[in-house]
C-alpha cells in the first residue's frame, strides 16, 4: 500500500478489490450503519475481551499522573472507548483529542462524553488518518485501536502519525492480527466468518458490515510486516506484543 497509489488503482476492501478513491466512502458507509451499536457489538464479538485489550493500551501509554501538560491524539476512536480509559488513568494535565473520519461515530462519542464529564480535557473531531487536520509536532502520544486496517494507505497514515508527534512522542497501535497457534486459528476463523456476521445481522439488522470487518482483519499486514512499515515511516524502538494468541497485537514505537 504505497502512498503513491492513485485513486484509480485497486486496493483491498475486505476480500473485494475496489478503486482506492472509492474505499473511504465505503468505509464511511460501514461505520454509519454500525455506529449506534458499535460498542455493544464489540462486547458481543469479543466476549468483552476488547475492554481488557484497551485497558492494556491505556496502561502501556502511562500518561503522567500530575498536572504536567500531555497531549494525546486518539485516531479512529470515535466512541471514546480508548480516550476515556486514558483520561481515567492520567492526571489532570493530560488532554485527549479524538480524530475519527466517521461523523456518526464521533456523534456517539459526544453522547458518551457528556455522561463522562471530562470537560475541556477531551475534544472530538472529524479527521482522516491519512490527512490529519493538526500541526506538525503537536502531540506527545498517538493511539489508534482497531482503526489502522480501515485506512486506504497505511504508510501514509503512519507518516501522518510521525508528523504530528513531538520528538520523544509515543506511537501505540492496537489492531487485530494473525493467529499462529494451531487449533486456535481454525476455531477463530470458523467463529469469525459464521458467528460474527450472523450476530451483526441480529443486533443491527445487517450482517454485511461485520463480514467486511472480519475480512479486513485477514487482509491487514501480519505483526512483523506491520512492524516493518512502522520503522519505514521513521519510528524507532518498534516493539510488538501479541494478545490472545495473536488475535490482536499492540505495536509500540517512538519518534526520536
C-alpha positions in Angstrom: 0.0 0.0 0.0 2.2 2.8 -1.1 1.5 6.4 -0.6 1.7 6.9 -4.4 -1.4 4.7 -5.1 -3.6 6.6 -7.4 -7.4 6.9 -6.8 -8.0 4.6 -9.7 -5.7 1.8 -8.6 -7.1 -1.3 -6.9 -7.0 -1.8 -3.1 -8.5 -4.3 -0.8 -11.9 -3.7 0.7 -12.3 -6.9 2.7 -11.9 -9.6 0.2 -13.1 -7.4 -2.7 -10.9 -5.1 -4.8 -12.1 -1.5 -5.2 -10.7 1.7 -6.6 -8.6 3.5 -4.0 -10.6 6.6 -4.4 -13.8 4.7 -3.5 -12.6 2.9 -0.4 -13.1 5.8 2.1 -16.7 6.3 1.2 -17.3 2.5 1.5 -15.7 2.6 4.9 -17.8 5.5 5.9 -20.9 3.6 4.9 -19.9 0.6 7.1 -19.4 2.7 10.2 -22.5 4.8 9.6 -24.5 1.6 9.7 -22.9 0.2 12.9 -22.2 3.4 14.9 -25.1 3.2 17.3 -24.4 -0.4 18.2 -20.6 -0.4 17.8 -19.7 -0.8 21.4 -22.4 -3.3 22.1 -21.2 -5.4 19.2 -17.6 -5.2 20.3 -18.6 -6.7 23.6 -20.6 -9.5 22.0 -17.9 -10.3 19.3 -15.0 -10.4 21.8 -16.9 -11.6 24.9 -15.7 -8.4 26.5 -12.0 -9.0 25.9 -11.7 -5.8 23.8 -12.1 -3.9 27.1 -9.1 -5.7 28.6 -7.0 -5.0 25.5 -7.9 -1.3 25.5 -7.0 -1.2 29.2 -3.6 -2.6 28.3 -3.2 0.1 25.7 -4.0 2.8 28.1 -1.8 1.4 30.8 1.1 0.9 28.3 0.8 4.6 27.4 1.4 5.5 31.0 0.2 9.1 30.7 1.5 11.4 33.5 -0.4 11.4 36.8 0.3 15.0 37.6 -0.6 18.4 36.2 2.1 18.5 33.5 0.6 19.0 30.0 0.4 15.9 28.0 -1.4 15.9 24.7 -2.7 12.6 23.2 -4.2 12.1 19.7 -6.6 9.1 19.6 -7.2 8.3 16.0 -10.3 6.3 14.8 -11.5 6.5 18.4 -14.9 8.0 17.7 -16.9 6.4 20.5 -14.3 7.3 23.1 -13.5 3.9 24.4 -9.8 4.4 24.4 -9.8 8.1 25.2 -11.9 7.7 28.3 -9.5 5.0 29.6 -6.5 7.2 29.0 -8.1 10.1 30.9 -9.2 7.9 33.8 -5.7 6.7 34.3 -4.0 10.0 33.8 -3.6 13.2 35.8 -5.4 16.5 35.1 -2.7 17.7 32.7 -3.5 15.0 30.2 -5.8 16.1 27.3 -7.1 13.8 24.5 -8.2 14.8 21.1 -10.2 12.2 19.2 -9.9 12.2 15.4 -12.3 9.9 13.5 -13.3 10.0 9.9 -16.9 8.9 10.6 -19.2 11.7 11.8 -21.6 9.1 13.1 -19.0 7.5 15.3 -18.0 11.0 16.6 -21.6 11.7 17.4 -21.8 8.6 19.5 -18.6 9.6 21.3 -20.0 13.0 22.0 -23.1 11.4 23.7 -20.9 9.3 25.9 -18.5 12.2 26.6 -21.4 14.2 28.1 -22.0 11.4 30.6 -18.3 11.0 31.4 -17.8 14.7 32.2 -14.2 15.2 31.1 -14.9 18.7 30.0 -12.0 20.5 28.3 -9.7 17.6 28.7 -11.5 15.9 25.8 -12.0 17.1 22.2 -13.8 15.2 19.5 -13.1 16.0 15.8 -13.8 14.5 12.4 -10.5 14.0 10.6 -8.9 11.5 8.2 -6.0 9.4 9.5 -4.2 10.0 6.1 -4.7 13.8 6.2 -4.8 14.8 9.9 -6.0 18.3 10.5 -3.3 19.1 13.0 0.0 20.9 13.1 3.4 19.2 13.0 4.8 18.1 16.3 1.6 18.9 18.2 1.1 15.7 20.3 3.0 13.7 22.9 1.3 10.5 22.0 -0.7 8.9 19.2 -3.0 6.0 19.8 -5.2 4.0 17.5 -7.3 0.9 18.3 -8.8 -1.3 15.6 -8.7 1.5 13.0 -5.4 1.2 11.1 -6.7 -1.7 9.0 -9.5 0.6 7.7 -7.3 3.2 6.1 -6.7 3.2 2.4 -2.9 3.9 2.5 -1.4 2.5 5.7 2.0 4.0 5.1 0.5 7.5 4.6 -1.4 7.2 7.9 1.9 6.1 9.6 3.7 9.1 8.2 0.9 11.4 9.4 1.3 9.8 12.9 5.0 10.6 12.8 4.4 14.1 11.6 2.0 15.2 14.3 4.2 13.7 17.1 6.7 15.7 19.0 10.3 14.3 19.3 10.1 11.8 22.1 6.4 11.1 21.3 4.9 7.6 21.6 3.0 5.7 19.0 0.7 2.9 20.1 -1.5 0.7 17.8 -3.9 -2.0 18.9 -5.1 -4.0 15.9 -6.4 -7.4 15.1 -3.6 -9.5 13.8 -2.7 -13.1 12.8 -3.3 -16.1 15.0 -0.4 -18.6 14.7 -1.4 -21.2 17.3 -2.6 -24.5 15.7 -6.2 -25.3 16.5 -7.0 -21.7 17.7 -6.7 -20.4 14.2 -9.2 -22.8 12.8 -11.7 -22.1 15.7 -11.2 -18.4 15.3 -11.8 -18.5 11.5 -14.9 -20.5 11.9 -16.2 -18.1 14.6 -15.3 -15.0 12.6 -16.9 -16.0 9.3 -20.0 -17.6 10.6 -21.0 -16.3 14.1 -19.9 -12.6 13.8 -21.9 -11.7 10.6 -24.9 -13.6 11.9 -24.6 -11.8 15.3 -24.3 -8.5 13.5 -27.5 -9.2 11.5 -29.4 -10.0 14.6 -28.2 -6.9 16.6 -28.0 -4.3 13.9 -30.2 -5.8 11.1 -27.3 -6.0 8.7 -24.6 -8.6 8.7 -22.6 -7.3 5.7 -20.6 -4.6 7.6 -19.4 -7.3 10.0 -18.4 -9.6 7.2 -16.3 -6.7 5.9 -14.8 -6.1 9.3 -13.8 -9.8 9.6 -12.4 -9.8 6.0 -10.4 -6.7 6.7 -8.5 -8.4 9.5 -7.3 -11.1 7.1 -6.0 -8.6 4.5 -4.1 -6.4 7.1 -0.3 -7.0 7.3 0.8 -9.5 9.9 2.6 -8.5 13.0 6.1 -8.5 11.5 5.2 -6.8 8.3 3.3 -4.0 10.1 6.3 -3.5 12.4 8.5 -3.1 9.4 6.1 -0.5 8.0 6.2 1.5 11.3 10.0 1.5 11.0 9.8 2.6 7.4 7.7 5.6 8.5 10.7 6.8 10.6 9.8 5.4 14.0 12.4 3.9 16.3 12.3 1.2 19.1 9.5 -0.6 17.4 8.1 -3.4 19.6 5.1 -5.7 19.4 3.1 -7.8 21.9 0.6 -10.4 20.9 -2.6 -10.6 22.9 -5.0 -13.6 23.0 -2.6 -15.8 20.9 -2.3 -13.2 18.1 -5.9 -12.4 17.7 -4.7 -8.9 18.3 -1.4 -7.2 18.8 -0.1 -4.0 20.3 2.7 -2.2 18.4 4.7 0.4 20.2 7.2 2.9 18.8 8.8 6.3 19.4 9.5 9.3 17.4 13.1 10.3 18.3 
